[in-house]
Structures are given as structure tokens and as C-alpha cells.
Amino acid sequence: LSPRDAEIIQLVRTAGAMSKSELARQTGLSRTGVGSRLAVLREMGLLEELGEGPSSGGRPPSLVRFASDGGSVVAVDMGATSVDVAVTNLAAEPLVHLAQDIDVREGPKGVLNTTTDLVDQVLAASPHAAGRLKGIAVGLPGPVEFLTGRPVAPPIMPGWDQYPVRELFEDRYGCRTFVDNDVNLMALGELWAGAAARVQDLLWVKLGTGIGCGIISQGAAFRGISGCAGDIGHIELGGDTTVCRCGNLGCLEAVAGGEALAMRAEGLALSGESRSLARMLDERGSLRAEDLGVAAQEGDVAAVELVRSAGRAVGAVLASLVNFYNPEMIVIGGGVSRLGVRLLASIREAVYRRSLPLATRDLVLTGSALGELAGVTGGGAMVLGELYGLSPAGS
Amino acid sequence: LSPRDAEIIQLVRTAGAMSKSELARQTGLSRTGVGSRLAVLREMGLLEELGEGPSSGGRPPSLVRFASDGGSVVAVDMGATSVDVAVTNLAAEPLVHLAQDIDVREGPKGVLNTTTDLVDQVLAASPHAAGRLKGIAVGLPGPVEFLTGRPVAPPIMPGWDQYPVRELFEDRYGCRTFVDNDVNLMALGELWAGAAARVQDLLWVKLGTGIGCGIISQGAAFRGISGCAGDIGHIELGGDTTVCRCGNLGCLEAVAGGEALAMRAEGLALSGESRSLARMLDERGSLRAEDLGVAAQEGDVAAVELVRSAGRAVGAVLASLVNFYNPEMIVIGGGVSRLGVRLLASIREAVYRRSLPLATRDLVLTGSALGELAGVTGGGAMVLGELYGLSPAGS
């Protein structure tokens, strides 16, 4: 898309239906120029005629509008233990959505087979969208070199280093594919359709099996020089000596990641410190981080304290980042973020205790408004941004 | 300056002398259009005729070039204990430079009186530049609201909160003034003329009485939502219990700031652990952070260990920031950075030990190439960027 075309699309999408002469006025193009651009954009399915607008005397002008259903995007949001796949329209709204448990440690072949099966299913479920597929976005739970679309030494994804994820999707579906760290998709999704409309500088913190952070700087994804900006799971909690799978001591992920919390919850069950967790362990043979949330909701004292200590650990790291980055908003999302209100309260407590007052003066620290749809919404948004230069409607 | 004018200036400045027709070709303007823009820019003193270039047959074309001596900028770089004032040309090169000891805690009136005296002196020393003053930049050692040019609750500057620094300079010198956190000036200076040419994402870490960090994101200063991004001096070193003047425990500045190091050096002198420092304390009655560097150079074991522990503390914080921000380059500057090679070595050691390998793969961690001129060079650069849209030549 040329910059002119992108400008027209963005105008019509944000300002609503518009006449040709209004478009000519706002872009500075001639009416003939606007006409030929519109023909191209209609052909691409991005704009549609709306019929006639109110007349100001002569022939009533025909209006064009953004065709949010004139195309579709496939968005894949892969976590360590599950993958979400959706078809979205050109407003990045998920139309069909499927999720399945996976284990990303089984390596790329099997996991991507499962993923493309899901993609085939969502496309089959929306034949109208399938025929108008514009692009694909894939979020992976680790660092990605955005330009090549390949994972780079992802710590929790053995066998995935340099795997040609982009090529696989482009070959199979015949359309442009963009691969990125999953947290960047989530941050973008929140910007487009969630809690962060009109926010310029955002941290989207994913608390899951791993812990990562999508960074929006001045309205755009910030990836760093090697594509691994936001990898906050291995920031050191000073004074903590928990061993992390990365080999270092006291990493945030080793204390507050989903796997670490499940192990600690089992510890509380086995030691008898938590009756609720002991009962659940008895019933099912193993525990997951979610169980900790259930026990804490029941008022189990040991579970509550474990949730709080996880929140304080996350908050201590975020306090440093608030001093450094002075963001406008921090969104807390991911599976572990659903452990209950005490988690967010403890994160906030630690952030407000240790950040400079000026740095928290304008800070909003909140849960995700999109929840598990943040990733696929952001996937749609990423494709629209990359292909057509579209940015969030509010910005 | 209109975007067109800025484009012409930037072209001529980076590509060298140019003919009118070449400018017309590269900007897409008509020759007449170029001619009228050039007249304006010559009038402003930003461009000059170079005489005639080589002829391609007809009348030899006249060339224009950027008039780096066609105007000047005053740059003020205020630290906690000294102020540097310089006049720079339009290439941000300092022409006259004066420095004086101050105590920023004495409040704005006296300190700014001293400062304007210095400004008057540098202007008197360069009468050619004084007549062509385009703007003033002022760097302060604390958070500044860039839009209003006022300090905001600066921790080490009692009495300065909301003081109208910009108005004071604009009223007295009758030209546009830009006030910013000093570390932002230093980062900008390094980008224009120092170690960071062509760097997009840079952290410039000032180790002085206070500790702060200038952030360059995608080539431009990043200030955060409240203007206090980069305030890393009060990031918590987990496990450390040193009391900081901010009231918290274990702040980086309380362990590795210049004042903290001077106090610790005195401690080593008084306890007899360091003979070198005891001798210096005997001779002068008090110690400064620099003395620690001298003792370490002499091989004094206790002094060496104190320098190393300061380096490790700085490195531990930077390791977190490298994981989060994945910058291309970190520059270490400020008075404390001159404590000797062991300091930089210890910082590097801690950063490489605790950052993710991928995040340090492309990282350059180095000393400042500009030293104490970083701030005033950056002041020149800031005015040129704000007034004329100029960006570093290499970018």
C-alpha cells in the first residue's frame, strides 16, 4: 500500500463514511486522483460504497467507508501450554476463536501441526472470511527476530531456535505472515481494543508459565536491538536464592512464574501448611497455578500469603521499570494474573512503595480488558498495521 | 521552520555543499521554490553561498552549504556541585566553555545568578556568536517537565520545584530556551558527536552525586509520561539495607552515588582499612569520590574493593534494564565514572553475568567519548533539533 492509500484508509476508518470530495479536501489530492485510488482500494476489498449521502443541491454524493468485513486475518497466539487461534475481521475483532492445550517443549513440528489444524478449522468455520485472507500473525512465547520471523534462542522452547515459522505459514496459506513475541501482540491488542486506547507508552506484563513484557513506545511496538526487549522474567530479585531453570538465582520467573507457583503450591500441600491445597492435590495428583487462586479465594492463609509474595516479587521488578521508563500504563495479563484480586493489590502495593512518587503520579496499573483475547486481537492489529499502515482508531 | 525548510537544511548539512538544481531534484520542489526557500534560510543565517561549483557546460552553478557559524547556542549543564556553560556553533561544537563549582541545594536564585554570570561571560568572550544567538538549552540534575521547562519535585534540588527556569532565560536573553534533565542532554550529545553516532536505542548513565540515565529511543530523547524516565538512582538493590536520603533502603544512589562513595571512603580512612585514604583525609580533612579513584590507582586494596562493589551495584541495575530494554549501547559517564578502569570492568562483569545472552549479543558498553563536554554538546544539539528539526549527521 502506498502512503497515500494508507492515509485514505486511515481517514475513512477513523472518521467514518466520507464522500469523494471530502476525501479530496482532506488529502489534498484531486477528485480524479481520489477516484483512481478508491478504485484500487475497493478492488482490494478495503473500502466499500455506502450508497448516497445527503445532497447539498446537485447530485447526491456517494459515500465510501472502510470495509471491515472486506477481508480477514488469522491470528495465532501460542503460549507455553496452550495455543489460541482466531479469524478476525479488518477491525481486528475475533470472529471465530479456538484454543487447545499444547506443550511447546515438544518442539516445532508437532506443535505447529496442531496449530495449522486449528487454523484450518477456524477458516473452515468462516468460509466468507477464508476467501479474503489478507495475512497471518503468529505470537510465540519467546524472543523472535521480527524481520526474519524466526525464534531466537527462546529459553522455554527447546528445538525452536531459528525455526522458519514464517515460511511455514506463508507456504501453506499463501499470504504474508508476521511472527513476533506473544507479549508484543498482547500489548498491541490492548492498544487497539482494550484498556489502553490512546496510550502512548505501555507495558503489557504477561504472567504465565513464563513472564514477559510487551513494550509500546510512542504508540508502536518496541523490540530492542536483538528483538528481546521486555524479557523481564530473568531480572534478579536481589536477596532471593531460588534456582531458576536458566541457571541463575533469584529470577522473577523462578519465584512468580506459573510453574514455580504450582511447585510451591504442591509444597504447601505436602507440608500440611495448606489444607485447601492438600485436598486438591489428593483429588487430582498434581496442582496448577490456578488451584492456588481457588485456595486463596477460599481464604486459605498459606495460599493467600503465597499469592501475595508472588505479587510483591512482580511489583518489585515493576517498581524498577517504572523508575526507569515512567510509563503511562501497565496492564497485567496472562493466566497467573487470574489468581485473584490479592495479586493485583500486592503488585500495586510494591510498585507504589518503591517507585518515585513522580513516576507513579500519572501511572495507571490495571488488569487486561481483553483477557485471553488480547493476543489474537493484537495479531489482527499487527497484520493491519504492517500491511496497510493502520494504527489504533483512537490514536 | 517549515518541514520543507528543515528538509533542505538537513540535506545540505549532511550531504555537504549542493547546487540549487541538485536541491530541487532531491526535494521535488521547483527551482523557483528552492530559490525562495534558500533566500529565507540565508536570511536566518542557516545557509551560505559557497561560490561557484564545477560547470557542466553552461553557467557554473552556485553552491550553498550549511552555515555552521551562522548562529550560536548557549548550553548550560548544571550538576549538583558544578555548572558548565558553553557557546556552541550550529554544529553543536563548543566554542567557549566555562565551569564553576556550585551547590545546587542553595536554591534557584543564587545558583541561577551564578549561571547567568557565566552565560554573560561566555557571550562576552565570543562577540561574533553573541550577536547570532539562536537559543538556549539548560540541563538540570533532576526531573523536568519539558513542555513548561520547570523542574518537578527534583529530589536533590530543594527549593527548585516548579521554578520558572525557562522564563528566566527567555526574559533575560530574548530567545527560545529548552530545559531538560541533564542526562537527556548528555545522551543527545553522545549521539551527535560522541560514541553513539548512528545508534538508535541508547542509555547514557550518569554516575555523579546523583545517578540518572538519559534514554534515546529510536533516535530521540524518551522522557516518559511525567518527564522522569531514566531516574534509576532509586532503583532498589535487593538485599542491601543502606539508608538513602529518599527514605527508602538499598537505593542504587545510596550505594554508588558520589556522596555515598565519599562517605564510605572516609569510613575506610577512619577505620584504618585504607592507608591511602587515611593519608588523604589527614591532609585535607574530608574526602571526595575522586580520592577513592586515586587510592585505587595506587593499588590500595580497600579502595579497589569499594570501587568494585560500586561497579557491581551499578551493573546489577543495568543488567535488569538490559533485559527489559535490550539497548544497542550503554554509555557510562559522569564524575564517578572517572574512578578508573576497574569501575567499568566491574559494571561489565555484572551486566554480562546477569543479563540474558541474547540481550547482550549486540550490546556495546563503553565510557563517554565526550566526557564533561557531553552535556553542553547535547545542549547545542537539543536547540538545533527543537528549532530546526536537525538530527545527528550520521542518522
Interface residues (C-beta under 8 A of the other chain):
Chain A: P143 V152 A153 P155 Q200 D201 C213 I215 S217 Q218 F222 R223 G224 I225 S226 G227 C228 A229 G230 D231 I232 H234 I235 E236 L237 G238 G239 D240 C246 N248 G250 A316 V317 A319 S320 L321 N323 F324 Y325 N326 P327 E328 R354 L356 P357 L358 A359 R361 D362 L363
Chain B: P143 V152 A153 P155 Q200 D201 C213 I215 S217 Q218 F222 R223 G224 I225 S226 G227 C228 A229 G230 D231 I232 H234 I235 E236 L237 G238 G239 D240 C246 N248 G250 A316 V317 A319 S320 L321 N323 F324 Y325 N326 P327 E328 R354 L356 P357 L358 A359 R361 D362 L363
